[in-house]
Amino acid sequence: MLDTNSYFLALVTLCFTMETSQSMTCGGVEYKSFTKLEQRIHTFEKEVFDDYGMSTEGAWYGEPGYKLLDFAPGLLHCGGRYPAWVQGKQGGDSEGQHQLTMCMQHSSDDCYRTWTIDAMSCEDQTIYKLTKPPTDKIVYCVGYVNEDNPPSTHLVDSCSVEIQTRENDYQGFAVFLCNFERLNMPLHYETYWFVNDKYVAVKDVALWSENYVESSRLTEDDLKKAGFHKFGFDVRCSVRLRDTAGGFPGPSRLSAPQFAGITVESEGTESRIRALKDDTVNNFIGDITYTGHVSKLLKLS
């Protein structure tokens, strides 16, 4: 028997920022953003990585507007002692998977050691399956797809997910807002949404306006399209900036996860509680077995 006074629908906001990679897709393949992109770029001249610097061995990595570097940049560039760069032409005449030869730059030779990696071209970007290099202190080096039109370097300070309930909203009972402070310059903003670290939606690129956060919200319709039909998941948002509407986005600022679902709490410890209406329990929340009045079982913090 469920104790209906101890179960709540918890919408818990954690307002700090984490820099982790979230999965996107290219040609049907999931990939992560390059880790520490600002230090992996070929113009960065300092050794900061102890190893090749990627969080997951053999995972796919990429970033719109960026590609693996195709020339030797010099020792101690890209955040590591020995830069790794692509030998020969990247991609091909058509989209799809192919192999690339990587070179390790050394003091005695720009291509001191070689190994191969898999790559996937799709639309205007390439992603890479980055395996561990053959020796220590080698770091994969990144450059711009278009040196004349590089991605933005601007970044918001922080962002956080807020859950709001809207009982009369045609798009559903719960909506998710990505809150952040605008930068004091004319930039274009782009908001990405992730559920359980899976990419689920990206909102239209737009200049800042008073209703930008509102227009870039994640709705129940977005969640259903991505295959999420019941609460019980972590939500994150990511904000990226563009210098122009058609420019490449800059680095990503990722929020902490916010959990939306059923959790066990002590009623006495919650001071901001309001009950859900009876007719909302079978809306997005789904079927839940309970005893007693719905308003006692499901509550929002």
C-alpha positions, -999 to 999 in steps of 0.1 A, spaced: 0 0 0 14 34 -10 17 61 17 1 89 -3 13 116 20 50 108 13 51 108 -25 56 140 -44 62 150 -80 95 167 -74 107 194 -98 141 200 -83 163 228 -98 201 227 -94 215 261 -104 251 254 -111 268 247 -145 286 216 -156 307 212 -187 299 177 -200 293 164 -234 257 156 -246 249 134 -275 238 149 -309 234 130 -342 251 132 -376 241 108 -403 222 87 -378 253 84 -355 252 99 -320 282 120 -312 295 142 -283 309 177 -284 347 179 -283 358 182 -247 376 214 -236 371 229 -271 386 262 -262 419 245 -252 419 220 -281 418 247 -308 451 249 -327 458 285 -316 460 275 -279 496 271 -268 499 254 -235 501 218 -223 470 211 -201 460 175 -210 478 145 -194 463 122 -220 444 126 -253 417 144 -234 385 127 -244 360 115 -218 350 82 -236 373 59 -254 362 51 -290 332 75 -289 322 98 -318 331 135 -314 325 166 -334 312 202 -333 295 223 -360 320 248 -374 350 228 -363 370 199 -378 402 180 -369 432 200 -379 447 192 -413 482 206 -408 509 204 -381 505 234 -358 537 231 -337 546 213 -305 526 223 -273 496 235 -293 460 223 -288 465 217 -251 490 189 -254 526 181 -259 523 163 -292 494 175 -315 476 150 -336 465 162 -371 449 147 -402 472 137 -431 456 143 -465 422 153 -475 393 149 -452 359 135 -463 351 128 -499 328 136 -527 298 123 -508 285 120 -473 292 88 -453 317 70 -432 354 68 -442 389 65 -426 415 92 -419 452 89 -412 463 108 -381 498 121 -376 517 127 -344 538 158 -346 572 154 -329 603 176 -326 620 154 -352 592 149 -377 558 165 -384 544 130 -389 564 109 -365 538 82 -359 505 74 -377 472 56 -369 438 55 -385 404 67 -372 368 65 -386 351 96 -397 315 104 -408 306 134 -431 270 148 -430 257 181 -443 283 207 -434 302 189 -407 323 158 -400 324 137 -368 352 114 -357 355 82 -338 384 91 -316 405 62 -303 434 65 -279 466 75 -297 495 51 -298 515 69 -271 510 93 -242 509 131 -244 492 131 -278 461 154 -282 437 156 -311 439 191 -326 409 210 -338 406 239 -363 378 258 -380 359 246 -410 360 281 -424 389 302 -412 373 333 -427 340 327 -408 350 310 -375 324 301 -348 315 326 -322 337 329 -291 310 343 -269 295 322 -241 268 329 -215 279 328 -179 255 301 -167 221 286 -174 195 266 -154 163 247 -161 131 259 -146 98 238 -147 65 257 -148 30 243 -147 3 257 -169 -30 241 -164 -47 259 -194 -18 257 -218 -26 239 -251 10 225 -252 6 206 -219 6 209 -182 44 212 -177 69 233 -196 106 237 -192 124 270 -194 162 275 -199 171 306 -179 202 326 -185 214 362 -186 218 379 -220 251 393 -231 252 431 -237 258 428 -275 237 419 -305 241 381 -306 219 353 -319 209 327 -293 202 290 -297 188 267 -271 193 229 -271 174 204 -249 185 171 -235 166 144 -216 186 117 -198 216 130 -218 198 124 -251 193 153 -275 155 159 -280 151 194 -294 168 225 -307 149 258 -308 151 284 -336 181 307 -337 170 342 -327 182 376 -315 175 383 -279 140 396 -271 119 399 -240 102 366 -248 132 346 -261 133 323 -231 96 317 -234 98 310 -271 126 285 -266 109 264 -240 107 226 -240 71 214 -242 53 181 -236 49 178 -273 87 180 -277 91 152 -251 65 130 -267 80 133 -301 113 122 -286 97 91 -270 92 104 -234 56 99 -223 59 98 -185 78 118 -159 109 103 -144 139 118 -162 166 144 -160 163 175 -181 192 198 -192 194 228 -215 224 241 -234 228 277 -248 251 286 -277 256 320 -293 262 330 -329 277 363 -341 253 363 -370 222 343 -378 240 322 -404 273 319 -385 286 289 -366 276 286 -330 302 291 -303 310 268 -273 281 253 -253 271 263 -218 253 233 -202 229 234 -173 229 210 -144 203 182 -146 168 189 -132 149 158 -122 112 156 -130 94 126 -116 82 107 -85 105 109 -55 101 100 -18 101 130 4 90 139 39 60 161 38 72 181 67 104 192 49 86 207 19 73 243 23 65 251 -13 38 226 -23 7 228 -44 -15 200 -56 -22 188 -91 -57 187 -102 -74 153 -106 -78 156 -143 -41 160 -150 -29 127 -136 -35 109 -169 -22 137 -191 15 136 -196 22 119 -163 7 86 -174 -10 58 -154 1 57 -117 -12 32 -91 -23 51 -60 -46 49 -30 -65 80 -20 -70 114 -35 -47 123 -64 -40 157 -49 -25 139 -19 -3 116 -41 11 140 -67 24 174 -57 48 199 -72 76 216 -53 
